[in-house]
């Protein structure tokens, strides 16, 4: 008679093997050719909110448009679409507190309310009173919550695969806080970043060594960066999401790459039904970051859904 523990271990290993093989097969069958694109970001500027030094970039004239990146990312993700948007808007892209080149304080909280309060202070300091948001993943969730908190200021939100469902984080990463320094030293590196890119992008053939360096730079020699990453998962697991987003009163456009492995389509459909003035657009053959992978199509969709005049 077989030992029951051995049977469980066998089927557990078999399941893990099948999952890994499935991901490998999915990655291997992706297209490899991708058109070249121009990368541009203006020089960094800085401001201070509380104990955080915030890095941001700003350029252009016209209505204010603010770009918010996702969990673990930075303003670097907007490099392929920033110049196009700045032709008609004053565009501000922010390294959110705890990310990118901004201060990473492992003793702070990075939940939905804490980050919203910091973002309000940042906008006040930049004298941005009436604005539109483009937010990616966690940044999309933050933009939508800002529309709940400050309906008089937020005139329009375009959310790229917003992370608004706590089921996206199936297991709490908080226990990892105890070994975050060891994980940073022995696990986190460019090879792991490269693997993560394969999950984020449907076609990562445009990703260069320079891109990997830029994605990794906020973590290089900064073990506190991994701690703030873990703490920030509290934002996307907030119990008020997505149900309380039904209070959003401004127009909302949801954008999802058809090959997104991070935010399932069912969560996007759920959000589309929850928010009153909302519609969903899908970008074919693109993953979780269509602004990087399909910048031309992404800019087209953004311009079709941005307000030309946000005074009303």
Secondary structure, 3 states (H helix, E strand, C coil): CCCHHHHHHHHHHHHHHHHHHHHHHHHHCCCCCCCCCCCCCCCCEEEEECCEEEEEEEECCCEEEEEECCCCCCHHHHCCCHHHHCCCEEEEEECCCCCCCCCCCCCCCCCHHHHHHHHHHHHHHCCCCCEEEEEECHHHHHHHHHHHHCCCCEEEEEEECCCCCHHHCCCCCHHHHHHHHHHHHHCCCHHHHHHHHHHHCCCCCCCCHHHHHHHHHCCCCCHHHHHHHHHHHHHHCCCCCCHHHHHCCCEEEEEEECCCCCCCHHHHHHHHHHCCCEEEEEECCCCCCHHHHCHHHHHHHHHHHCCCCCCC
